[in-house]
Amino acid sequence: MRPRQPARKHWAKKHWAGGLVLAFGLMATAAAFAAARLDRHEDTAQLAGSYTWRASPDWFGGFSGIELSADGSQMVVLSDRAHVVRADIHRQDGEIADISLRSAQHLRTSKGRQLLGRIMDSEGLAQAPDGSLFISFEGLARVVHHQTEASRARVLPRPNEFRGLPLNKSLEALAIDPQGRLYTLPENALNAAGEIPVWRWNGSQWSQPFTLPPRGGFLPVGADFGPDGRFYLLERSFVFIGFRSRLRRWDITKQGAINEVTLLESSTGVHDNLEGLSVWRDAKGRLRATMVSDDNFKALQRTELVEYILPQ
C-alpha cells in the first residue's frame, strides 16, 4: 500500500491546484460579469417603487392599459372587461403613496349599447392630445375611438390583416406618436418572416411601416411613445410559477425602428402580470415608466403599479 501513497499525494496536489485555478477562474468570470453589469448600469431602468392598488367594486381589476397625465398625478386605466377608470395619484417624495378613484365607465358600442361577450376584450389604450381615447381589442380585432369614455364608439376601418388575427392573441398594445398617428401590434401573431408586425393609422388608412424582432419568448402586451419621442414596448413571459417583464425601446424613423435598447428584464415573480405602460417625465426631469398589472380577477394575483426610472 505504501508505494501508492506518493501517487495519491500527487493526484491530490494536482487536483487541488486544478480546483484552485478553476475557483480563481470562476471568480474572475463573476467579477467580469459584475463589471459588465456595472458598465451597463446607466443604460438600464432602475426600480423607483411598487404600489398595490385595492378597491372594492365588482368591476375592479383586469387592467391592461394605462395613461398618466404629464405630471403623473392623474391616470386613466382600461380593464379587459371594457371599463375605463379615472383616478388621482397621491405621491410622497415622488413615489405613489395612495390612489383615489374618481370615475368608472363601461364602454359602449357604436350603437350605444354596453359592450358584452367576445367583443368586450379591450386591451390597448392611447390618449390623444385632445383627451379622447383610442382602444384596441384582441377578441374581435379592431381599434375604436371614444370622444369621452361615455360616448359611443367610432370603429376605425378594419384591414384584412386584422380579420385574420387569432382570437385572444391579437391587438394587445396601442400607442400614439407625437404626430397623432396610432400604432398597434398583436400579442402573438408573427408574420411570415417571424417578425412582429406593427400597423399604423394616419387618420385615413392603415399601413405596416415596420416590424419588430421577437426575442427570448417574450410577447408584446403594452406600448407607448415617451415625451422623448421614442417608442417603448412592454413585453411579458409566463411560466408556471409567475411572470417576467421586459421593456424595450426604439427610435422610429422613415427607415423603421432603429437603435433597439433593452431597458428592463425582470426575474420570474418580481412583478405581477404587467400589461399597461405609460412613459412620462417626473418633476426632476427624469423619464419614468409606470406599468399596471392585470390580476385576471384572481385572488392570488394583485393590481400592481410599478414605476422605473429610465435612462435618457
Buried (B, 14 or more C-beta within 10 A) or exposed (E): EEEEEEEEEEEEEEEEEEEEEEEEEEEEEEEEEEEEEEEEEEEBBBEBBBBEBEBEEEBBBBBBBBBBBEEBEBBBBBBBBBBBBBBEBEBEEBEBEEBEBEEBBBBBBEEEEEBEEEEBBBBBBBBEEEEBBBBBBBBBBBBBBBBEBEBBBEBBEEBEBBEEBEEEBBBBBBBBBEEEBBBBBBBBBEEEEEEBBBBBBEEEEBEEBBBBEBEEEBBBBBBBBBEBEBBBBBBBBEEEEBBBBBBBBBBBEEEEBEEEBBBBBBEBEBBBBBBBBBBBBBEEEBBBBBBBBBBEBEEEBBBBBBBBBBBE
